[in-house]
């Protein structure tokens, strides 16, 4: 039978003495599913941030487009310079 007090003592001693690096090593060794879940979550967060960055970048390009058109550039030229689809400029 599991001795709760002994288990508590072992865990308290472990966390009182373990370094951050050793904790990560132990976590990867004994609980790989937690590490995988965290990696997936982190990957999702990076993906979301990349998506937000790309969206902001595209929006800023569309803000510049009218200024370039006023300077006399054609829609095709503006699309080429800003590297966007012509359809995004024709609204």
C-alpha positions as CSV (number, residue, x, y, z in Angstrom):
1,X,0.0,0.0,0.0
2,X,1.1,3.5,-0.8
3,X,2.5,5.4,2.2
4,X,1.2,9.0,1.7
5,X,3.5,10.5,4.3
6,X,6.6,8.9,2.8
7,X,5.6,9.9,-0.7
8,X,5.0,13.5,0.5
9,X,8.5,13.5,2.1
10,X,10.2,12.1,-1.0
11,X,8.5,14.8,-3.2
12,X,9.3,17.6,-0.8
13,X,12.9,16.6,-0.7
14,X,13.1,16.3,-4.5
15,X,11.6,19.7,-5.1
16,X,13.8,21.3,-2.4
17,X,17.0,20.1,-4.1
18,X,16.3,19.6,-7.8
19,X,17.8,22.1,-10.3
20,X,15.6,23.4,-13.1
21,X,17.7,21.5,-15.7
22,X,17.4,18.2,-13.8
23,X,13.7,18.8,-13.4
24,X,13.3,19.1,-17.2
25,X,15.4,16.0,-17.7
26,X,13.3,14.0,-15.2
27,X,10.1,15.4,-16.7
28,X,11.1,14.3,-20.2
29,X,12.2,10.9,-18.9
30,X,9.2,10.1,-16.7
31,X,6.4,12.1,-18.2
32,X,7.1,12.4,-21.9
33,X,3.4,13.0,-22.7
34,X,3.5,16.3,-20.7
35,X,6.5,17.5,-22.6
36,X,4.9,16.6,-25.9
37,X,1.7,18.4,-24.9
38,X,3.6,21.5,-23.9
39,X,5.6,21.4,-27.2
40,X,2.4,21.1,-29.2
41,X,0.9,24.0,-27.2
42,X,4.1,26.1,-27.8
43,X,4.0,25.2,-31.5
44,X,0.4,26.4,-31.6
45,X,1.3,29.7,-29.9
46,X,4.2,30.3,-32.3
47,X,1.9,29.5,-35.2
48,X,-0.7,31.9,-33.9
49,X,1.9,34.7,-33.4
50,X,3.2,34.1,-36.9
51,X,-0.3,34.3,-38.2
52,X,-0.9,37.6,-36.4
53,X,2.4,39.0,-37.7
54,X,1.6,38.0,-41.2
55,X,-1.9,39.6,-40.9
56,X,-0.5,42.8,-39.6
57,X,2.1,42.8,-42.4
58,X,-0.5,42.4,-45.1
59,X,-2.7,45.1,-43.5
60,X,0.2,47.5,-43.5
61,X,0.8,46.8,-47.2
62,X,-2.8,47.5,-48.0
63,X,-2.5,50.9,-46.2
64,X,0.5,51.8,-48.4
65,X,-1.2,50.8,-51.6
66,X,-3.5,53.9,-52.0
67,X,-0.4,56.2,-51.6
68,X,1.4,54.3,-54.4
69,X,-1.6,54.5,-56.6
70,X,-1.9,58.3,-56.0
71,X,1.7,58.5,-57.2
72,X,0.6,57.2,-60.6
73,X,1.6,53.5,-60.3
74,X,-0.7,51.0,-61.8
75,X,-2.6,48.4,-59.7
76,X,-0.3,45.7,-61.2
77,X,2.8,47.6,-60.3
78,X,1.6,48.2,-56.8
79,X,0.7,44.6,-56.4
80,X,4.1,43.5,-57.7
81,X,6.0,46.0,-55.4
82,X,4.0,45.0,-52.3
83,X,4.0,41.3,-53.3
84,X,0.2,41.0,-52.9
85,X,-2.5,39.6,-55.1
86,X,-4.1,42.3,-57.4
87,X,-7.5,41.2,-56.1
88,X,-6.6,42.6,-52.7
89,X,-6.1,46.0,-54.2
90,X,-9.3,46.2,-56.2
91,X,-12.1,46.8,-53.6
